[in-house]
Amino acid sequence: MDMYHKKSIALIGFRATGKTLLGRILAQECGLPFVDMDEMLSESFSMSIRNWVALAGWESFREAESRLLAQLVERPPMVLATGGGVVLSDSNRLTLREHFTVLWLQASFESIYQRIQDDPCSDSQRPALSMLTAEEEIRQHLAARLPLYREVADFTLRTDQGTPATNVEEILS
């Protein structure tokens, strides 16, 4: 199945690249439901992702994330905002490639760092990935994930240029 016949759109990318914000706007423009994997996982855990990771660990979170992605392919077409680390799993990358038109949202290190610092929800919604400083963590994990994002992306978009509205216009064109 080629990307033009896939009905659902998945937004991938590192933390704070705009997956949720642009996903909501894009879904509205396309007349599709919007699904945010992190929000669904928080609801299923009945706690924040930060608290779940502290309680059960990252491996448990990644397993729940993979189960959810596998379930979502059975649903009608949607715009899906994935978690930044969804691409860490081989099976998730295969699922994304097979079932979604995948749009990789990219931003510079500086933009990502500033957005995370400016977002009052960062502490509860973006638990630390490691024991590194915020700057080191972003640089290290971003570098490690770049080839994985590249592997599954059908399209890429820089989100540190333009506004959310112009970014969505660019996606639609």
C-alpha positions in Angstrom: 0.0 0.0 0.0 1.6 3.3 -1.0 1.4 6.4 1.2 -1.3 8.1 -0.8 -3.7 5.2 0.0 -3.1 5.2 3.7 -5.9 6.9 5.4 -4.3 7.8 8.8 -1.6 10.3 9.4 1.0 9.8 12.1 3.1 12.7 13.4 6.5 11.6 14.7 9.4 13.6 16.1 11.3 14.5 19.3 9.6 16.1 22.3 8.3 19.6 21.8 8.4 19.5 18.0 4.6 20.3 17.8 3.0 16.9 17.3 0.0 17.6 19.6 -0.5 21.2 18.6 -0.2 20.7 14.8 -2.0 17.3 15.0 -5.1 19.0 16.5 -5.1 21.6 13.8 -4.4 19.2 11.0 -7.1 16.8 12.2 -9.6 19.6 12.2 -8.6 20.7 8.7 -8.8 17.2 7.4 -12.1 16.4 9.2 -10.5 13.5 11.0 -10.4 12.6 14.7 -7.3 13.5 16.6 -5.6 10.9 18.8 -2.7 11.7 21.1 -1.0 8.5 22.3 0.6 10.1 25.4 -2.9 11.4 26.5 -4.4 8.0 25.9 -1.7 6.3 27.8 -2.0 8.7 30.8 -5.7 8.0 30.9 -5.2 4.2 30.7 -2.6 4.4 33.6 -4.9 6.8 35.6 -1.8 8.9 36.2 0.7 11.1 34.5 3.4 9.5 32.3 6.0 10.9 34.7 4.4 9.0 37.6 3.9 5.8 35.6 7.6 5.8 34.5 8.7 6.5 38.1 6.5 3.6 39.3 6.8 1.0 36.6 9.8 2.2 34.5 10.4 3.1 30.9 10.3 -0.5 29.6 6.7 -0.9 30.9 5.8 2.4 29.3 7.3 1.4 25.9 5.4 -1.9 26.1 2.1 -0.1 26.7 2.9 2.3 23.9 3.5 -0.5 21.5 0.2 -2.3 22.5 -1.7 1.0 22.0 -0.1 1.6 18.5 -1.1 -1.9 17.4 -4.7 -1.3 18.6 -4.9 2.1 16.8 -4.3 0.6 13.4 -7.7 -1.1 13.7 -9.5 2.2 14.1 -11.0 4.4 11.3 -8.7 7.0 9.8 -7.2 9.6 12.2 -4.4 12.0 12.8 -2.1 10.5 15.4 0.4 12.3 17.6 2.9 9.7 18.7 5.2 9.8 21.7 8.7 11.0 20.8 10.2 7.5 21.5 7.6 5.4 19.6 10.3 4.8 16.9 12.6 3.0 19.4 10.7 -0.2 18.7 11.3 -2.2 15.5 7.7 -3.4 15.5 6.4 0.2 16.0 8.5 1.4 13.0 7.1 -1.4 10.9 3.5 -0.6 12.0 4.0 3.1 11.3 5.4 2.4 7.8 2.7 -0.1 6.9 -0.4 1.7 8.2 0.2 5.5 8.3 1.4 8.3 6.2 4.2 9.4 8.5 5.1 13.1 8.9 8.3 13.8 10.8 8.2 17.1 12.7 11.7 18.5 13.1 13.1 21.4 15.1 16.6 22.5 16.1 18.1 21.6 19.5 17.7 25.2 20.5 14.0 25.3 19.7 13.3 22.0 21.4 15.2 23.0 24.5 13.5 26.4 24.7 10.0 24.9 24.2 10.6 22.4 26.9 11.8 25.1 29.3 8.8 27.3 28.4 6.1 24.6 28.7 4.7 24.5 32.3 3.5 20.9 31.6 7.0 19.7 30.8 7.6 18.3 34.3 4.4 16.2 34.4 4.2 15.2 30.7 7.9 14.8 29.8 9.7 12.7 32.4 13.5 12.6 32.2 14.8 10.0 29.8 18.0 9.6 31.7 20.1 11.0 34.5 21.7 13.6 32.2 21.2 17.3 32.3 18.3 18.6 30.1 20.7 19.8 27.4 22.8 16.6 27.4 19.6 14.5 27.4 18.1 16.3 24.4 21.4 16.2 22.4 22.0 12.5 23.1 18.5 11.2 22.6 17.8 13.4 19.6 21.0 12.2 17.9 20.1 8.5 18.6 16.6 8.9 17.3 17.3 10.9 14.1 18.0 7.8 11.9 14.9 6.1 13.3 12.7 9.0 12.5 14.3 9.2 9.0 13.7 5.5 8.5 9.9 5.8 8.8 9.1 9.3 7.6 7.2 9.8 4.3 7.5 13.6 4.7 9.4 16.0 6.9 8.5 19.5 8.2 10.6 22.0 10.1 8.4 23.3 12.9 10.7 26.0 14.2 9.9 28.1 11.2 6.6 29.7 10.6 3.4 29.5 12.8 1.4 26.4 13.6 -1.2 27.6 11.0 1.4 28.0 8.3 3.0 24.7 9.2 -0.4 23.0 8.7 -0.9 24.8 5.4 2.5 23.4 4.3 1.5 19.9 5.4 -1.8 20.1 3.5 -0.1 21.4 0.3 
